[in-house]
Amino acid sequence: MCYHSATPSNQQLTQQFPDKKISYRGKEIYHVSGFARPNLPVTLNSDYDSIREAKWKLIPFWVKTEADAAKYANTLNAESESIFEKASYKNYINKNRGILYVNGFYEPHKVRGQKETENYFIYKPNKEIFTLDIVFSDFTDQETGERYPTFSIITTPANPLLEEIHNEKKRMPLIISPQERDAWLYANGKNEIQQLMKPYAGELAAHQTYRVTAARGEDTDRPDIQNAI
């Protein structure tokens, strides 16, 4: 599953998406873990012209406080096959969709006879920013009144490349081409949404990465730390 990614900076986003109003101010992060509930750059269908920040890990409406949100079940990913039935997502998928901007993402590879997995970084061959597709919820802390968007990355069965890399779970994040982004954000009804949730058919590149010093859950802007899973 996609629990780790690489995040572009404000400057990189500005260069590649000059027509967007960018309020996200983060620097480039070579590894970010979803378990840390980071704020990452997204475009939501409620604010199509903007790139703003949202917190990774969807928090549904029945969670009342930030303390409870931190302890809530793992909603970093949402499986496309069950997203219309699962309680955490079914109230949001029809209306609350968006895209997450990444430089790449990480997946584990199981080696027979070895306890530890190998880990791979997956990215666009031309190294450009691309997007993963998300479902989101606007969470309100009932104690403080603070309100912010939270999201899950949607996953699909793996394409041939990710079947080889992510050979145990055989999953991958939903990646919709730039030509279909509007269709994703503005899809009308379950059938239109389901038709777009399929394994990515475009080109991706990958290379094995190695743990250096970062610990689980730690974000890093060091280019020599490509994996901290």
C-alpha positions as CSV (number, residue, x, y, z in Angstrom):
1,M,0.0,0.0,0.0
2,C,1.1,3.6,-0.5
3,Y,2.2,4.9,2.9
4,H,5.3,6.8,1.9
5,S,5.9,9.4,-0.8
6,A,8.2,12.2,-2.0
7,T,6.8,15.7,-2.0
8,P,7.5,18.7,-4.3
9,S,8.4,22.1,-3.0
10,N,6.3,25.3,-3.5
11,Q,8.9,26.4,-6.1
12,Q,8.6,23.2,-8.1
13,L,4.8,23.4,-8.0
14,T,4.9,27.0,-9.2
15,Q,7.2,26.1,-12.1
16,Q,5.1,23.2,-13.3
17,F,1.6,24.6,-12.6
18,P,1.8,28.4,-13.2
19,D,-1.9,28.7,-13.6
20,K,-2.7,27.5,-10.1
21,K,-3.0,29.7,-7.0
22,I,-0.5,28.0,-4.7
23,S,-0.9,28.5,-0.9
24,Y,1.2,25.4,-0.1
25,R,4.5,26.6,1.3
26,G,6.4,23.4,1.9
27,K,9.9,22.6,0.8
28,E,10.9,19.5,-1.1
29,I,10.8,16.3,1.0
30,Y,12.5,13.2,-0.3
31,H,10.6,10.9,2.0
32,V,7.4,11.6,3.9
33,S,5.5,9.0,5.9
34,G,1.8,9.0,6.1
35,F,2.0,7.7,9.7
36,A,3.2,11.2,10.7
37,R,-0.1,12.7,9.3
38,P,1.8,15.3,7.3
39,N,0.3,18.3,5.5
40,L,0.9,17.8,1.7
41,P,0.0,19.7,-1.5
42,V,-3.4,18.9,-3.0
43,T,-6.1,20.3,-5.3
44,L,-9.6,19.5,-4.1
45,N,-12.7,19.6,-6.4
46,S,-14.1,22.2,-4.0
47,D,-11.3,24.6,-5.0
48,Y,-10.1,23.5,-8.4
49,D,-7.9,26.5,-9.1
50,S,-5.7,26.2,-6.0
51,I,-2.9,24.0,-4.6
52,R,-3.3,24.0,-0.8
53,E,-2.3,21.7,2.0
54,A,-4.3,18.9,3.4
55,K,-3.4,16.3,6.1
56,W,-2.8,12.7,5.1
57,K,-5.2,10.3,6.9
58,L,-8.9,10.8,6.3
59,I,-10.8,11.6,9.5
60,P,-14.6,11.0,9.1
61,F,-17.3,13.2,10.7
62,W,-17.9,11.1,13.8
63,V,-14.4,11.7,15.1
64,K,-14.7,14.7,17.4
65,T,-11.2,15.8,18.5
66,E,-7.7,16.1,17.3
67,A,-6.6,13.6,20.0
68,D,-9.2,11.1,18.7
69,A,-8.1,11.8,15.1
70,A,-4.5,10.8,16.0
71,K,-5.7,7.5,17.3
72,Y,-8.3,6.7,14.6
73,A,-7.9,3.6,12.4
74,N,-5.5,3.5,9.5
75,T,-7.2,5.5,6.7
76,L,-4.0,6.4,4.8
77,N,-5.3,4.4,1.8
78,A,-8.8,3.6,0.5
79,E,-9.3,0.5,-1.7
80,S,-11.2,1.4,-4.9
81,E,-13.1,-1.8,-4.9
82,S,-14.8,-1.1,-1.5
83,I,-14.7,2.7,-1.3
84,F,-18.5,3.0,-1.8
85,E,-19.2,0.6,1.0
86,K,-16.6,1.3,3.7
87,A,-18.0,3.6,6.5
88,S,-15.0,5.9,6.5
89,Y,-15.3,6.7,2.8
90,K,-18.8,6.1,1.5
91,N,-20.1,9.5,2.7
92,Y,-17.3,11.4,0.8
93,I,-16.3,9.5,-2.5
94,N,-19.3,10.9,-4.5
95,K,-18.6,14.5,-3.8
96,N,-15.1,14.9,-2.2
97,R,-12.3,14.0,-4.6
98,G,-9.0,15.5,-5.3
99,I,-5.4,15.0,-6.4
100,L,-2.1,14.8,-4.4
101,Y,1.1,16.2,-6.0
102,V,4.1,13.9,-5.6
103,N,7.6,13.5,-7.1
104,G,7.2,9.7,-6.5
105,F,6.1,7.1,-4.0
106,Y,7.6,4.0,-2.3
107,E,6.5,0.4,-2.3
108,P,8.0,-2.7,-0.6
109,H,9.2,-5.8,-2.5
110,K,9.1,-9.2,-0.7
111,V,12.2,-11.4,-1.3
112,R,11.7,-15.1,-0.6
113,G,13.6,-16.3,2.4
114,Q,14.3,-12.8,3.7
115,K,12.5,-11.2,6.6
116,E,13.2,-7.6,5.6
117,T,11.6,-6.3,2.4
118,E,13.5,-4.4,-0.3
119,N,12.0,-1.0,-1.1
120,Y,11.5,0.8,-4.4
121,F,10.9,4.4,-5.4
122,I,8.5,4.8,-8.3
123,Y,8.5,8.0,-10.3
124,K,7.9,9.4,-13.8
125,P,10.8,8.7,-16.2
126,N,11.1,12.5,-16.9
127,K,11.2,13.2,-13.2
128,E,8.2,15.6,-13.4
129,I,5.6,16.1,-10.7
130,F,2.6,13.8,-11.1
131,T,-0.6,13.2,-9.1
132,L,-2.2,10.5,-7.0
133,D,-5.9,10.5,-6.6
134,I,-7.6,11.0,-3.2
135,V,-10.9,11.1,-1.4
136,F,-11.1,13.8,1.3
137,S,-13.1,14.9,4.4
138,D,-13.1,18.3,6.0
139,F,-12.4,17.6,9.7
140,T,-13.5,19.9,12.5
141,D,-12.0,19.6,16.0
142,Q,-15.0,20.0,18.3
143,E,-12.7,21.3,21.1
144,T,-10.9,24.0,19.3
145,G,-13.1,24.7,16.2
146,E,-10.1,24.2,13.9
147,R,-11.1,22.9,10.5
148,Y,-8.9,21.4,7.9
149,P,-9.1,18.8,5.0
150,T,-7.9,15.3,5.5
151,F,-7.5,12.7,2.8
152,S,-6.8,9.0,1.9
153,I,-4.9,7.9,-1.2
154,I,-7.1,5.6,-3.3
155,T,-5.5,2.3,-4.4
156,T,-6.2,-0.1,-7.2
157,P,-4.9,-3.5,-8.2
158,A,-1.3,-3.3,-9.4
159,N,-0.3,-2.8,-13.1
160,P,2.4,-5.1,-14.4
161,L,5.3,-3.0,-13.0
162,L,3.8,-2.7,-9.5
163,E,2.8,-6.4,-9.5
164,E,6.5,-7.2,-9.9
165,I,7.6,-4.6,-7.2
166,H,4.7,-4.8,-4.7
167,N,4.6,-8.6,-5.1
168,E,2.9,-9.4,-1.8
169,K,-0.1,-7.1,-1.7
170,K,-0.1,-6.3,-5.5
171,R,-1.6,-2.8,-5.0
172,M,-0.8,0.6,-6.3
173,P,-2.1,4.2,-5.9
174,L,-4.7,5.4,-8.3
175,I,-2.9,7.5,-10.9
176,I,-5.0,9.3,-13.5
177,S,-3.4,11.0,-16.5
178,P,-3.4,14.8,-16.8
179,Q,-5.9,14.5,-19.6
180,E,-8.4,12.8,-17.2
181,R,-7.9,15.0,-14.1
182,D,-11.0,17.1,-14.8
183,A,-13.0,14.0,-15.4
184,W,-11.9,12.7,-12.0
185,L,-12.6,15.9,-10.1
186,Y,-16.0,16.4,-11.7
187,A,-17.2,12.9,-12.2
188,N,-21.0,12.6,-11.7
189,G,-22.2,9.5,-9.9
190,K,-20.8,6.1,-9.0
191,N,-20.5,4.7,-12.5
192,E,-18.4,7.6,-13.8
193,I,-16.1,7.4,-10.7
194,Q,-15.7,3.6,-10.9
195,Q,-14.8,3.8,-14.6
196,L,-11.8,6.0,-13.7
197,M,-10.5,3.8,-10.8
198,K,-8.3,1.4,-12.7
199,P,-4.6,0.4,-12.8
200,Y,-2.4,3.0,-14.3
201,A,-1.5,2.3,-18.0
202,G,1.1,5.0,-18.4
203,E,4.9,4.8,-18.1
204,L,6.6,4.7,-14.7
205,A,10.2,4.2,-13.6
206,A,11.5,2.6,-10.4
207,H,14.8,1.9,-8.6
208,Q,15.7,0.2,-5.3
209,T,16.3,2.5,-2.4
210,Y,18.2,2.0,0.9
211,R,17.7,3.0,4.5
212,V,20.4,5.4,5.8
213,T,19.5,6.9,9.1
214,A,15.9,8.1,9.1
215,A,13.5,6.3,11.4
216,R,10.0,5.1,10.7
217,G,7.6,8.0,10.5
218,E,10.4,10.6,10.0
219,D,10.2,13.0,7.2
220,T,13.4,14.1,5.6
221,D,14.6,16.7,3.1
222,R,18.0,14.9,2.8
223,P,18.5,13.6,-0.8
224,D,20.7,10.8,0.5
225,I,17.8,9.3,2.5
226,Q,15.6,7.8,-0.2
227,N,13.9,5.3,2.0
228,A,12.9,5.2,5.7
229,I,10.2,2.5,5.7
